[in-house]
């Protein structure tokens, strides 16, 4: 009995597509390390991976599409590391504070993670916001701890998540910029946040 046409090639084609995307993303990371994220072009990436520019566009709609994929990967890797630090804390406010400090400190060192914390006025930043990528990543970062805090009566249910994400995201951006400008170090920001951020959550604790 003969196999339907295309049945053998489909898995191979899918694997080939995944491999090509991985090679392009790896080439893009090398270009960003060399040129910086703003100066890296699709021509640079195509040359680095050994493909024509039209071939790269077969796998990514445009430069921003490719960079958003890289941003998400870097962000999720950072989240995994940050969550380990957060999980060592014994209460919800300290978990939030350590998560914010970790994200801010590592965001300033990684140009790709930085766009998750600070999607600035560039086309890429606007695209991340408009596509919902920024909101999605903030939810992935904070939701496990927000959900646990509600279950443990450390937060009341019904608080608008979008408002929490916005506020915490702005705090992370503020700390990241402060660290870059030399306004304070992690120890100082930890002290400040314990005085001003922790009480904001304590004040909303369910009775």
Secondary structure, 3 states (H helix, E strand, C coil): CCCCCCHHHHHHHHHHHHHHHHHHHHHHHHHHHHHCCCCCCHHHHHHHHCCCHHHHHCCCCCHHHHHHHHHHHHHHHHHHHHHHHHHCCCCHHHHHHHHHHHHHHHHCCCHHHHHHHCCCCCHHHHHHHHCCHHHHHHHHHHHHHHHHHHHCCCCCCCCCHHHHHHHHHHHHHHHHHHHHHCCCCHHHHHHHHHHHCHHHHHCCCCC
